[in-house]
């Protein structure tokens, strides 16, 4: 318990850098608030060294909560924006593609070749071999197709 009575600014700096290090390993933003609170507390303890350990822990807990909520509310969306929103969504990338059926689609279901891959397809009716179709949407990994004029 004596350790808590002698908390110094450098203790909080160590906590801040440990949180940042663990965040770098993939915490998903949860430890950024704690790191910011520890950095702020290091400055506060340096300016006001008479703050008791209990109040330091209270300020750390409140700061962690406030900074974490602020990150999740305001800054997380900035990190999630992408200039390639369909990257790794191959089925979504195929929407609008015009293809020619290599096989009949009895009952509006079957397979179609796109490049070197066979895709399951759903159509609004029977389609015959050689028919020109367009990919209109997806249902998971199933392509939705319709006649193309």
N, C-alpha and C positions, 0 to 999 in steps of 0.2 A: 504494500500500500504506500510505502514511502516514495516509490517511483512516481505515483500520481501527484504527489505534493510538489514534485520538482519538474513538471512538464515545461520544457523550453520550446522556443520557436523551432529549433532544428528538429525536435521530435515530430512536430506537425509537418515540417518539410519532408521528412522521411515517410510519413503516412501518405502525403500527397503523391510522392514519386512512386511509392508502392501501389497506390490506387491507379496511377497512370500506367504503370507497368502491367498490372493485371488487366487493365482495360485494353491494352495493346494485344493481349492474348485472346481477346474476343468476348468481352463482357457485354457488348451491345449498347453501351451508353450508360449503364447503371452506375458505374464507378466514376464517371466524369464529374458528377455532382459532388461526390465525396472528396475527390481530388481538389476541386475548386474550393470546397468548404475548408479543407485542411490548409490550402494555401492562404486563404483569407484569415484563418485562425492563426497561422504562423505570423502574419503581419500584425494581427491584433495583439497577440501575446508579446511580440517584440515592442509594440508601442505602449502597451499596458501590462507590464509583467506581474502586477499584483492580482490578476484574475485567478480565482481559485480553480482547481482541477475540475470541480463539479460543474462550474459555469462554462469551462472550456468544453466539456463533453456535451453540455446542453446546446451551446452554440454550434458545435460540430454537427450534432444530430439535426438541428433546425436548418443549418446551412446545407447539409447534404440533401435533406428533403426538398428544400426550396430550389436548389440548383438542379437536382435531378428532374423535378416536375417541370421546371423551365426548359430544360433540354428536350424532354419528351414532348412538350407542348409546342415549342417554337422552332427548335433547330433540327429535330429529327427528320421532318419532311424535306428539308433542304438536302440532306444527305441521301434521301431515297429517290430524288429526281434523277432521271436518266435521259441521255440524248438518244438512246436506243431502247425504248420501252419494250420492244418485242424480242430483244436478245434472249436466247434460250427458250423461246416459245415458238418452236418451229411450225406448229399448226396455225398459229395466228399469222405467221409470215406468209402463209400460202393463200390467205384470203384475197380474192380477186384474180387468182391464177386461172387461166383458161387451159383446159386439157382435153384430150380426145380419149374416149373410152376404148380400152383394148378388149374388154369383155362385156357381155350383157349384164345388166343389173336387174334381175327379176325381183320384184317386190321392193325395189328402190334401195336395196342394200347389197353391198359387195366390196370389192377392193379395186383400187386404182394405183397405178405406178406413177410416182413423182420422182424423177431422177432415178436413184437406185433403191428407193424405198417403196414398199407397198403400204398404202394407207386404207383403213376401213372408211367407207363412205355411206352416207344416207342421202336418198333423193326422194322427191315428192311423188314418185311413181316409177313405172318400169322404164328403163332406158336401154337402148340397143347399142351394140358394138359400133364404134365409129362416130358416135354422137359427140358433138362438141359441148362441153360442160364448163361451168365456172364455179369456183369454190366461193360460197357465200357466207360461210361461218364455220364454227367448230362446236363440238360438244365433247370436251376433254380432248381425246386423241382421235376422235371421229370427225372427218371432214363432211360438212353439209354442202351438197352440190345442187345445181339447177341447170336447166338447159341454157345454152349460150347461143344468141342469134348472131 
